[in-house]
Amino acid sequence: MNELKVIFKDKANEINKLDNIETFYLHQQNKRYVHYLLARITHHIEVESGFDSKFEMYVTKESKNPFQIEHIWANKYERYMNEFDNETEFQKRRNHIGGLLLLPRSINQSYGDKEYAEKVEQYFGQNYLAKSLHKNCYQQNPGFLRYANNNDLPFKSYDEFDNNDLTERQKLYGEIAKQIWNVDKIKEF
């Protein structure tokens, strides 16, 4: 049985390539995978923080108000021209996983092209992946704070959300993904 466990862990490590998550981004061919990844991260944060969470709620398309991928940055290159050499670079960066969330379709569509400062106020009323962008998430929230501190996760709020912040958030998502798909959790069959 130990030999089988070693083989299984080796195969899992071979498949489980999380090294590239810090450069991972949404494109036309991986939208379903990105949606799944965001759902898994969101669900994990909530469960580990001691809150009820239903993974199925985040991934089902059969709901009247299914969850959709939300871009933290509006599709407005002119707002970010000082951070990028061209619009193509902005578009690719905007699609990086650290700049994405899941929100119910009705909420997501209502945001339109609003500025981040306005959107972050609304994020506080959503799931913990979105809520963690807001400063109030870090007040009187012992379950979430315990999870973040015990796992040394660099959660933080953002009054503004620029390119450097997206990089920080991308790393955070990578750390959470490593927790979720940690093959060292394989102990017994």
Order of alpha helices (4+ residues) and beta strands (2+ residues): alpha-alpha-alpha-beta-alpha-beta-alpha-alpha-alpha-alpha-alpha
